[in-house]
Amino acid sequence: MFNDKLKEWEDYYNYHRPHGGLGGQTPYERLLQKTQTNTQSVNDQRQ
């Protein structure tokens, strides 16, 4: 029961709740942005 509620809260917190400290993005959106930016930087350096 507790673990189910915790998973629900984590899902909401990380994937659905906009965060003021992240400019209104969710942590997941920020992670995707950083991952895509870092991947692009690595690709640019290889060329």
N, C-alpha and C positions, 0 to 999 in steps of 0.2 A: 504493500500500500504506500508506504513512505517513498520507496524507490520509484514507483510509478508517478507520484506527484512531483518528485524531484526532476525526473526526466521531462515531464510536461513543462515545468518552470524553466529548465535549461533550454528547451526547444524555443519557448517564447522569448526568453532573454537573448538568445544568440541569433535567432532567425527572423523574428517578427517585431521586436521592440526597437524603435529608433533610439539611438543614444546621443545625447547632447554633446558629449565629448568627442564623438566621431562625426560631427557635422550632420547628424540626423540619420546616419547609416547604421545598419545593424552590424554587430561584430563579424558576421559571416560576409556581408557585403564588403566590409573593409578588408577582410582577409583575401577575398577574391581580387579586389583592386590591387592590393600589395603583391599578390602572387602574379597577377598578369603584368604588373609594372616590372617586377623583378625578372620575370621570364623574358620580357621584351628587352630589358637592359642587357641580359646575358646574350640574347640573340644578336643584338646590335654590336656587342663587343666581338663576337665571333666572325662577323663579316668584314 
